[in-house]
Amino acid sequence: MANSSDQEAQSPASNDEVAIEKETNPDNGGMSLQQTKSSIAEQMPLGKEILFVAIICLAQFTTQVGLGSTLIILPTIGKSFGLTNPADYSWLIAGYSLTVGTFILLSGRMGDLFGYKRMLLIGFSWYSIWSMVAGLAVYSNHVLFVFARVLQGIGPAITLPNGLALLGATYAPGKRKDMVFSLFGACAPGGSIVGGAFAGVFALAWWPWVFWSLAITLAIIVVVSSYVLPEPPQRSRESLSVRDKIKQLDLPGAIVGITALVLFNFAWNQAPIVGWQKPYVYVLMIIGVLLVPVFFYIELRVSRSPLVPFDALTADVGFVIACIACGWSSFGLILSKLRPAVVMTIALTAFTVGQILIATAPVHQSYWAQTFVCTVIIPWGMDMSFPAATIILSNSVSKRHQGIAASLINTVVNYSISLGLGFAGTVEVHVDRGGKTPEDVLRGYRGAWYLGTGLAGAGLVVSIIFWARGSYKDRKAARSK
């Protein structure tokens, strides 16, 4: 054992980071995108490994707590600020998801450069501070609350990709990795439900305690994480100065990409409030759309170290991302047994069926007939699609780019939630005839749910094509042998 340890210390690729990885041009982040094997977590004592995975899962859990806790007490928060227009409520939710979705790509790259553990601690700390501010907004107005919620979302934008990257960098591809990634994904609906439950209890006293209690919990997580979490070796970056690391952040691409996402999303969420007739709404959306090709030009032609590893974005990955976007905008432990395409098809079926059930539920029907069934079915879509997608990308890139792989899927998930709210709000205000009667209000809700059904159905079609394409390739390969 002693000889083995000495050999590991001297080897450039120790047993802790056994990597099928080849350095090429350092300025290019040069690497061959191949699977990386790491056994750091698997060499831990079982108790420590369980605690390690639990803390990483809290990144997902607390993210959804921030979403579900606000959603369940939205009327209470709105009334305390004197809001009367239901469309104004969307920003109390969408601002959080907007920054979670848009800042993830950059924070994933920062983890690759500065260390996943360090960024995870920074993310939890940031999340704690702005959760406290969100609660203190009760002494001010809803503008401060929205501002705090927007900045609050940057915390999960940092913790999500770096937590997943830490798992990807410490587990070798296989059943054990599939299990922990599935546990991470399973925390999403659980966090939302627990957050909503506790929010309802705290709101009986005073709603700011929802955010203050979250801030205290996050502060405790920071302290525990600093002692429990390992920092995977990142020898390929140790020789880089801080200045070189900043250059590899691809700040021009990040600024343009984040600006494009924010402007496009802002337009869709602001339009239901002020109307599309306001020039600044559609002007900002047009600018956001025009910045997208600029972002791709920078990434493909200008940046020496692009934010998105396009070499890893195969057709299969493209299908996965399309399924995730459609499913989550409508808002698995079996991964080792079934192909990713099968898992995605089952997940998108759950999204679609759940949306149909809630969209067609009669007004006076028992809650247990369709609405309850919807709440049981839709989480299967979330629990199966997220781990399937993250595992595919994690296994597609090298260990040093695990942050980027994790951030890409998280960007699609959280940005789709926020953008889907904007789409749904626009549909609602255009079909509810002003919402002057209960029938008109219901008409608006159903319009939004039908949109969700269409999005989920589109994702289901894409997943079926993905499945059929994979089956065709397998049969073709079998015939060629």
URSULPE-V716111 format. One record per residue. N is the residue number from 1. RES is the residue in one letter. SS is DSSP state (~ for helix, > for strand, _ for the rest). PHI is phi in degrees with one decimal (NA if undefined). OMEGA is omega in degrees with one decimal (999 if undefined). Layout:
# URSULPE-V716111
N/RES/SS/PHI/OMEGA + N/RES/SS/PHI/OMEGA
This chain:
# URSULPE-V716111
1/M/_/NA/-179.6 + 2/A/~/-65.6/178.7 + 3/N/~/-62.3/179.7 + 4/S/~/-62.2/-178.5 + 5/S/~/-66.8/178.8 + 6/D/~/-63.0/-179.9 + 7/Q/~/-64.3/179.3 + 8/E/~/-65.5/-177.5 + 9/A/~/-67.0/-177.6 + 10/Q/~/-88.0/-175.4 + 11/S/_/-80.4/178.6 + 12/P/_/-68.7/177.2 + 13/A/_/-129.1/-173.9 + 14/S/_/-73.5/179.3 + 15/N/~/-65.6/177.7 + 16/D/~/-72.7/-176.8 + 17/E/~/-141.1/-179.9 + 18/V/_/-55.5/-170.8 + 19/A/>/-126.6/169.6 + 20/I/_/-91.2/-169.4 + 21/E/_/-142.6/-176.2 + 22/K/_/-126.9/178.0 + 23/E/>/-78.2/174.3 + 24/T/_/-121.8/-179.8 + 25/N/_/-96.4/-177.4 + 26/P/~/-60.1/-179.1 + 27/D/~/-66.6/-178.2 + 28/N/~/-95.7/-170.9 + 29/G/_/63.3/-162.3 + 30/G/_/-50.8/-177.0 + 31/M/>/-161.7/172.4 + 32/S/_/-91.6/-175.5 + 33/L/_/-77.1/179.8 + 34/Q/_/-131.8/-178.7 + 35/Q/_/-66.1/179.8 + 36/T/>/-113.9/178.7 + 37/K/_/-109.3/178.1 + 38/S/_/-143.1/-175.8 + 39/S/_/-128.0/-177.4 + 40/I/_/-58.6/-176.7 + 41/A/~/-66.0/-176.5 + 42/E/~/-72.5/177.1 + 43/Q/~/-91.4/177.7 + 44/M/_/-72.2/167.5 + 45/P/_/-59.3/-172.9 + 46/L/~/-56.1/-179.0 + 47/G/~/-61.8/179.8 + 48/K/~/-68.7/178.2 + 49/E/~/-63.3/179.0 + 50/I/~/-62.5/178.9 + 51/L/~/-65.5/177.8 + 52/F/~/-60.3/-179.8 + 53/V/~/-65.0/-179.9 + 54/A/~/-61.2/-179.9 + 55/I/~/-65.6/177.9 + 56/I/~/-63.5/179.0 + 57/C/~/-63.5/177.6 + 58/L/~/-65.2/175.4 + 59/A/~/-61.9/176.9 + 60/Q/~/-71.4/-176.4 + 61/F/~/-60.6/-177.6 + 62/T/~/-69.0/175.5 + 63/T/~/-61.1/-179.3 + 64/Q/~/-74.8/172.1 + 65/V/~/-60.5/179.3 + 66/G/~/-62.3/178.3 + 67/L/~/-84.3/-175.2 + 68/G/~/-68.3/-178.1 + 69/S/~/-66.3/178.4 + 70/T/~/-76.0/-178.0 + 71/L/~/-60.9/-173.2 + 72/I/~/-72.7/-179.1 + 73/I/_/-113.0/-177.8 + 74/L/~/-55.8/178.3 + 75/P/~/-61.2/179.6 + 76/T/~/-64.8/179.3 + 77/I/~/-64.7/-179.3 + 78/G/~/-60.0/-179.4 + 79/K/~/-67.1/180.0 + 80/S/~/-65.8/177.4 + 81/F/_/-96.2/178.0 + 82/G/_/75.4/179.1 + 83/L/_/-77.7/-179.7 + 84/T/_/-116.2/179.6 + 85/N/_/-87.0/-179.4 + 86/P/~/-56.5/-179.9 + 87/A/~/-64.6/178.8 + 88/D/~/-65.1/-176.8 + 89/Y/~/-67.9/-174.4 + 90/S/~/-60.8/-178.2 + 91/W/~/-70.7/177.2 + 92/L/~/-65.3/177.9 + 93/I/~/-104.4/-171.1 + 94/A/~/-65.4/-179.2 + 95/G/~/-60.3/178.8 + 96/Y/~/-66.0/-179.2 + 97/S/~/-65.2/-179.7 + 98/L/~/-60.5/-178.3 + 99/T/~/-74.7/174.5 + 100/V/~/-59.0/-176.9 + 101/G/~/-76.8/-172.6 + 102/T/~/-88.7/-176.5 + 103/F/_/-95.2/-176.2 + 104/I/~/-66.6/-177.5 + 105/L/~/-58.4/-179.1 + 106/L/~/-67.0/-178.1 + 107/S/~/-68.5/175.2 + 108/G/~/-65.0/176.4 + 109/R/~/-65.2/178.1 + 110/M/~/-61.6/176.6 + 111/G/~/-65.1/177.9 + 112/D/~/-60.4/-174.5 + 113/L/~/-93.3/-172.7 + 114/F/~/-107.8/177.7 + 115/G/_/110.8/-176.0 + 116/Y/~/-69.0/-179.3 + 117/K/~/-64.2/-179.6 + 118/R/~/-58.9/-178.8 + 119/M/~/-68.6/178.3 + 120/L/~/-64.2/178.5 + 121/L/~/-66.3/177.4 + 122/I/~/-62.9/-178.9 + 123/G/~/-63.5/178.3 + 124/F/~/-62.0/-179.6 + 125/S/~/-65.4/178.6 + 126/W/~/-60.5/179.2 + 127/Y/~/-59.4/-180.0 + 128/S/~/-64.2/-177.1 + 129/I/~/-61.3/-175.2 + 130/W/~/-79.6/169.9 + 131/S/~/-67.0/176.5 + 132/M/~/-62.4/179.8 + 133/V/~/-64.6/178.8 + 134/A/~/-59.5/177.1 + 135/G/~/-69.6/179.8 + 136/L/~/-68.2/179.1 + 137/A/~/-63.2/177.7 + 138/V/~/-60.2/179.0 + 139/Y/~/-86.0/-178.9 + 140/S/_/-119.0/-179.3 + 141/N/_/-149.5/-175.2 + 142/H/~/-70.1/177.5 + 143/V/~/-64.1/177.1 + 144/L/~/-63.9/179.6 + 145/F/~/-62.6/178.8 + 146/V/~/-62.4/178.4 + 147/F/~/-58.9/178.8 + 148/A/~/-65.4/178.9 + 149/R/~/-65.4/178.6 + 150/V/~/-62.1/179.2 + 151/L/~/-71.8/176.5 + 152/Q/~/-59.1/-177.9 + 153/G/~/-65.0/178.1 + 154/I/~/-66.5/178.4 + 155/G/~/-59.7/175.4 + 156/P/~/-60.9/177.1 + 157/A/~/-61.7/177.2 + 158/I/~/-88.1/-174.6 + 159/T/~/-72.9/-175.5 + 160/L/~/-60.6/-177.2 + 161/P/~/-66.6/-177.8 + 162/N/~/-76.4/172.2 + 163/G/~/-65.9/177.7 + 164/L/~/-64.5/179.7 + 165/A/~/-63.7/178.2 + 166/L/~/-63.9/174.7 + 167/L/~/-65.9/-178.6 + 168/G/~/-63.4/-177.6 + 169/A/~/-84.4/-176.1 + 170/T/~/-113.5/177.1 + 171/Y/_/-122.0/173.9 + 172/A/_/-79.8/176.8 + 173/P/_/-56.4/-178.6 + 174/G/_/155.7/-175.1 + 175/K/~/-64.2/-179.1 + 176/R/~/-64.9/177.7 + 177/K/~/-66.2/177.3 + 178/D/~/-57.8/-178.6 + 179/M/~/-64.8/-176.0 + 180/V/~/-70.2/176.6 + 181/F/~/-67.6/177.5 + 182/S/~/-67.6/176.1 + 183/L/~/-62.3/178.2 + 184/F/~/-60.8/179.2 + 185/G/~/-66.5/-178.5 + 186/A/~/-66.8/-179.9 + 187/C/~/-74.0/-177.6 + 188/A/~/-64.5/179.1 + 189/P/~/-65.5/178.9 + 190/G/~/-62.6/178.6 + 191/G/~/-63.7/179.9 + 192/S/~/-65.3/-178.5 + 193/I/~/-68.9/179.9 + 194/V/~/-63.6/178.0 + 195/G/~/-60.6/178.8 + 196/G/~/-65.6/-179.4 + 197/A/~/-64.6/179.9 + 198/F/~/-67.9/178.0 + 199/A/~/-62.6/178.3 + 200/G/~/-62.3/179.4 + 201/V/~/-69.8/-178.6 + 202/F/~/-64.9/-178.6 + 203/A/~/-65.9/176.5 + 204/L/~/-64.4/176.6 + 205/A/~/-92.0/-179.8 + 206/W/_/-162.1/-172.1 + 207/W/_/-60.4/178.3 + 208/P/~/-58.3/179.2 + 209/W/~/-66.1/173.6 + 210/V/~/-59.6/-176.8 + 211/F/~/-84.0/178.0 + 212/W/~/-67.5/177.8 + 213/S/~/-65.9/176.1 + 214/L/~/-63.6/179.5 + 215/A/~/-62.0/179.4 + 216/I/~/-65.4/178.8 + 217/T/~/-61.0/-179.9 + 218/L/~/-65.0/178.0 + 219/A/~/-63.3/177.4 + 220/I/~/-65.3/178.5 + 221/I/~/-60.6/179.1 + 222/V/~/-59.3/-178.6 + 223/V/~/-62.9/-178.8 + 224/V/~/-65.4/-178.2 + 225/S/~/-61.8/-177.7 + 226/S/~/-61.9/-179.9 + 227/Y/~/-97.2/-171.1 + 228/V/~/-95.3/-171.7 + 229/L/_/-73.7/173.1 + 230/P/_/-84.0/173.6 + 231/E/_/-117.1/-178.6 + 232/P/_/-58.8/177.3 + 233/P/_/-58.7/177.8 + 234/Q/_/-132.7/-172.9 + 235/R/~/-60.1/-176.9 + 236/S/~/-67.3/-178.2 + 237/R/~/-104.9/-173.2 + 238/E/~/-63.7/-177.3 + 239/S/_/-81.1/-177.9 + 240/L/_/-83.1/174.4 + 241/S/_/-77.6/178.1 + 242/V/~/-59.7/179.5 + 243/R/~/-62.4/178.9 + 244/D/~/-66.0/178.9 + 245/K/~/-64.9/178.1 + 246/I/~/-63.3/177.7 + 247/K/~/-62.2/-178.1 + 248/Q/_/-78.8/174.9 + 249/L/_/-70.8/-177.8 + 250/D/_/56.5/-177.3 + 251/L/~/-61.1/176.7 + 252/P/~/-58.3/178.6 + 253/G/~/-65.5/179.8 + 254/A/~/-64.7/-178.6 + 255/I/~/-63.3/-178.7 + 256/V/~/-66.8/-178.6 + 257/G/~/-64.2/179.8 + 258/I/~/-65.4/178.5 + 259/T/~/-60.7/179.4 + 260/A/~/-61.2/-179.3 + 261/L/~/-64.6/-178.1 + 262/V/~/-65.3/-177.4 + 263/L/~/-63.8/-179.2 + 264/F/~/-63.0/-179.4 + 265/N/~/-68.8/179.5 + 266/F/~/-59.0/-178.6 + 267/A/~/-61.1/-177.0 + 268/W/~/-71.1/179.0 + 269/N/~/-86.0/178.5 + 270/Q/~/-84.6/-176.6 + 271/A/~/-58.4/178.2 + 272/P/~/-62.8/-177.7 + 273/I/~/-84.4/-173.8 + 274/V/~/-107.3/-179.5 + 275/G/_/95.4/179.4 + 276/W/_/-70.6/-179.3 + 277/Q/_/-72.2/176.1 + 278/K/_/-71.7/-175.4 + 279/P/~/-56.9/-174.7 + 280/Y/~/-64.8/-178.9 + 281/V/~/-67.7/-177.6 + 282/Y/~/-76.6/175.2 + 283/V/~/-65.3/178.4 + 284/L/~/-64.3/178.4 + 285/M/~/-65.3/179.2 + 286/I/~/-63.5/178.4 + 287/I/~/-61.5/178.2 + 288/G/~/-59.9/178.9 + 289/V/~/-65.0/-179.1 + 290/L/~/-66.1/179.9 + 291/L/~/-75.5/-179.1 + 292/V/~/-61.8/177.0 + 293/P/~/-62.9/176.1 + 294/V/~/-62.6/178.3 + 295/F/~/-60.4/-179.1 + 296/F/~/-66.3/176.6 + 297/Y/~/-63.7/179.2 + 298/I/~/-62.0/-176.8 + 299/E/~/-67.5/-174.1 + 300/L/~/-89.7/-172.4 + 301/R/~/-117.1/-172.0 + 302/V/~/-106.2/-173.3 + 303/S/_/-66.5/176.4 + 304/R/_/-84.9/178.6 + 305/S/_/-142.1/-172.6 + 306/P/_/-62.5/178.9 + 307/L/_/-63.0/-176.4 + 308/V/_/-104.3/177.8 + 309/P/_/-75.1/-172.8 + 310/F/~/-61.8/177.9 + 311/D/~/-61.8/-179.2 + 312/A/~/-89.0/-175.4 + 313/L/_/-86.4/177.8 + 314/T/_/-76.0/177.7 + 315/A/~/-60.7/178.7 + 316/D/~/-61.7/178.4 + 317/V/~/-63.2/177.7 + 318/G/~/-61.4/176.7 + 319/F/~/-61.4/-179.3 + 320/V/~/-61.0/-178.6 + 321/I/~/-64.2/178.7 + 322/A/~/-63.3/178.2 + 323/C/~/-62.7/-179.2 + 324/I/~/-61.1/-177.7 + 325/A/~/-61.1/-178.3 + 326/C/~/-67.8/-177.9 + 327/G/~/-67.2/-175.7 + 328/W/~/-74.3/176.3 + 329/S/~/-70.2/172.1 + 330/S/_/-87.9/-179.6 + 331/F/_/35.2/999 + 332/G/_/NA/-179.6 + 333/L/_/-79.6/-178.7 + 334/I/_/-100.3/-175.1 + 335/L/_/-65.5/-179.6 + 336/S/_/-77.5/-176.3 + 337/K/_/-102.1/-175.7 + 338/L/_/-118.5/177.1 + 339/R/_/-66.9/177.8 + 340/P/~/-56.3/-179.9 + 341/A/~/-64.0/178.5 + 342/V/~/-68.1/179.1 + 343/V/~/-60.2/180.0 + 344/M/~/-63.6/179.5 + 345/T/~/-64.5/177.3 + 346/I/~/-63.0/-178.8 + 347/A/~/-62.1/-178.9 + 348/L/~/-69.8/173.2 + 349/T/~/-63.4/177.9 + 350/A/~/-63.4/177.1 + 351/F/~/-57.4/-175.2 + 352/T/~/-67.0/-179.0 + 353/V/~/-61.8/179.5 + 354/G/~/-61.2/178.7 + 355/Q/~/-65.3/179.0 + 356/I/~/-62.7/-178.9 + 357/L/~/-61.8/-177.8 + 358/I/~/-75.1/-178.5 + 359/A/~/-71.9/-175.3 + 360/T/_/-106.4/-178.0 + 361/A/_/-66.0/176.6 + 362/P/_/-64.0/-174.8 + 363/V/_/-59.9/-173.4 + 364/H/_/-97.4/179.5 + 365/Q/_/-72.9/176.0 + 366/S/_/-60.8/178.8 + 367/Y/_/-56.0/-174.1 + 368/W/_/-77.0/-174.5 + 369/A/_/-75.1/-178.2 + 370/Q/_/-125.6/-175.7 + 371/T/~/-62.3/178.6 + 372/F/~/-62.8/179.7 + 373/V/~/-61.6/177.1 + 374/C/~/-60.4/-178.6 + 375/T/~/-68.1/176.5 + 376/V/~/-83.0/-173.6 + 377/I/~/-79.2/-173.5 + 378/I/~/-58.8/178.2 + 379/P/~/-57.7/175.3 + 380/W/~/-62.4/176.7 + 381/G/~/-62.7/179.4 + 382/M/~/-69.0/-174.5 + 383/D/~/-67.7/-177.0 + 384/M/~/-94.3/-175.9 + 385/S/~/-72.9/-175.6 + 386/F/~/-64.9/179.6 + 387/P/~/-63.6/178.9 + 388/A/~/-60.8/-178.2 + 389/A/~/-67.5/-177.6 + 390/T/~/-67.7/178.6 + 391/I/~/-67.0/179.5 + 392/I/~/-58.5/-178.4 + 393/L/~/-72.6/179.4 + 394/S/~/-61.2/179.8 + 395/N/_/-78.7/-177.5 + 396/S/_/-90.5/-175.9 + 397/V/_/-120.6/-179.3 + 398/S/_/-74.9/-176.8 + 399/K/~/-61.1/-176.4 + 400/R/~/-72.1/178.2 + 401/H/~/-115.2/178.6 + 402/Q/~/-63.7/178.7 + 403/G/~/-61.8/178.6 + 404/I/~/-65.9/180.0 + 405/A/~/-60.7/-179.3 + 406/A/~/-67.4/-175.1 + 407/S/~/-71.3/-177.1 + 408/L/~/-62.9/179.6 + 409/I/~/-66.2/178.8 + 410/N/~/-63.3/176.5 + 411/T/~/-61.4/-178.7 + 412/V/~/-63.2/-178.2 + 413/V/~/-61.7/-172.7 + 414/N/~/-75.1/176.7 + 415/Y/~/-67.9/178.9 + 416/S/~/-65.8/177.3 + 417/I/~/-61.0/-178.2 + 418/S/~/-65.8/-179.2 + 419/L/~/-67.1/177.7 + 420/G/~/-61.5/175.6 + 421/L/~/-61.8/178.0 + 422/G/~/-64.7/177.6 + 423/F/~/-60.2/-177.5 + 424/A/~/-63.9/179.2 + 425/G/~/-63.5/178.4 + 426/T/~/-64.7/178.0 + 427/V/~/-63.0/-176.6 + 428/E/~/-58.9/-175.6 + 429/V/~/-71.3/-179.8 + 430/H/~/-93.7/-179.3 + 431/V/~/-121.0/-175.8 + 432/D/_/-89.6/176.7 + 433/R/~/53.6/178.6 + 434/G/~/89.5/178.8 + 435/G/~/61.2/-175.7 + 436/K/_/-81.0/179.2 + 437/T/_/-128.7/176.9 + 438/P/~/-56.9/179.2 + 439/E/~/-65.5/179.1 + 440/D/~/-68.9/177.4 + 441/V/~/-61.2/178.3 + 442/L/~/-62.6/178.6 + 443/R/~/-59.8/178.2 + 444/G/~/-64.7/178.9 + 445/Y/~/-61.0/-178.6 + 446/R/~/-64.6/176.7 + 447/G/~/-59.1/178.4 + 448/A/~/-65.6/-180.0 + 449/W/~/-68.8/176.6 + 450/Y/~/-64.8/175.1 + 451/L/~/-61.7/177.6 + 452/G/~/-59.9/177.5 + 453/T/~/-63.1/178.5 + 454/G/~/-63.6/178.8 + 455/L/~/-64.2/178.9 + 456/A/~/-63.8/178.1 + 457/G/~/-64.0/176.8 + 458/A/~/-62.5/177.1 + 459/G/~/-63.9/178.2 + 460/L/~/-63.7/177.7 + 461/V/~/-61.0/179.6 + 462/V/~/-62.1/-179.1 + 463/S/~/-65.5/177.7 + 464/I/~/-66.0/176.3 + 465/I/~/-61.3/177.7 + 466/F/~/-58.2/179.6 + 467/W/~/-64.1/-178.9 + 468/A/~/-62.6/179.2 + 469/R/~/-62.4/179.0 + 470/G/~/-65.2/179.1 + 471/S/~/-64.9/178.6 + 472/Y/~/-63.4/179.8 + 473/K/~/-64.4/179.3 + 474/D/~/-66.9/179.0 + 475/R/~/-65.3/179.2 + 476/K/~/-64.9/178.5 + 477/A/~/-67.3/-179.6 + 478/A/~/-66.7/179.5 + 479/R/~/-68.7/-176.8 + 480/S/~/-77.9/-179.1 + 481/K/_/-80.1/999
